[in-house]
Amino acid sequence: MMQLDARDLKPEELFRKLKQMLSSCGSNESIEVLVCDRVTAKKVKAFVSMSGCPVEIEQKGHFFILRITENTCGCSR
């Protein structure tokens, strides 16, 4: 599993790194993204969903975890 701790990243940096991860991950890999607020979690979910990947959001204390699984979004291309 790949993980991106984006709690201290600016939005443009977060999306740049996430795009790189999505394009380099294998078809059996999953990605976890940690973000600090619900608004950012929803934006990341929308971005990932537009790429065709399934994503779930879970709140953990004061931050959110997005789990991108079953990389059917063509990450291995």
C-alpha positions in Angstrom: 0.0 0.0 0.0 1.2 3.5 -0.9 0.5 6.4 1.5 0.5 10.1 1.1 0.4 12.3 4.2 -1.0 15.5 2.8 -2.1 17.1 6.0 0.6 19.8 5.7 0.6 20.2 1.9 -0.9 23.0 -0.1 -3.7 21.9 -2.5 -1.7 22.1 -5.7 1.1 20.0 -4.1 -1.4 17.4 -2.9 -3.0 17.0 -6.3 0.3 16.9 -8.1 1.7 14.2 -5.9 -1.6 12.2 -6.0 -1.7 12.4 -9.8 1.9 11.0 -9.8 0.9 8.2 -7.4 -2.2 7.3 -9.5 -0.1 7.1 -12.7 2.6 5.0 -11.1 0.7 2.5 -9.0 0.1 -1.1 -10.0 -3.3 -2.6 -10.6 -3.2 -4.5 -7.2 -2.0 -1.6 -5.2 -4.0 0.7 -2.9 -3.4 4.2 -1.8 -4.1 6.0 1.4 -4.3 9.8 1.5 -4.3 11.6 4.8 -5.9 15.1 4.8 -6.7 17.5 7.6 -10.3 18.5 6.9 -13.6 17.4 5.3 -13.5 19.9 2.5 -10.2 18.7 1.3 -11.3 15.1 1.6 -14.3 15.8 -0.6 -12.1 17.5 -3.2 -9.7 14.6 -3.3 -12.6 12.1 -3.5 -14.0 14.0 -6.5 -10.6 14.1 -8.2 -10.0 10.4 -7.7 -13.6 9.5 -8.7 -13.2 11.5 -11.9 -10.1 9.3 -12.6 -12.4 6.2 -12.3 -11.0 4.9 -9.1 -13.2 3.8 -6.2 -12.5 5.8 -3.0 -13.8 5.8 0.6 -13.4 8.5 3.2 -13.0 7.7 6.9 -12.7 10.2 9.7 -10.0 9.4 12.3 -9.9 11.8 15.1 -9.0 15.2 13.7 -8.1 14.1 10.2 -9.5 12.1 7.3 -8.2 9.0 5.5 -9.1 8.4 1.9 -8.6 4.8 0.7 -8.3 4.3 -3.0 -8.7 0.6 -3.8 -9.2 -1.8 -6.7 -7.2 0.4 -9.0 -9.5 -0.1 -12.0 -8.7 3.5 -13.0 -5.9 2.4 -15.3 -3.1 3.2 -12.8 -0.9 0.6 -14.3 -0.9 2.1 -17.8 
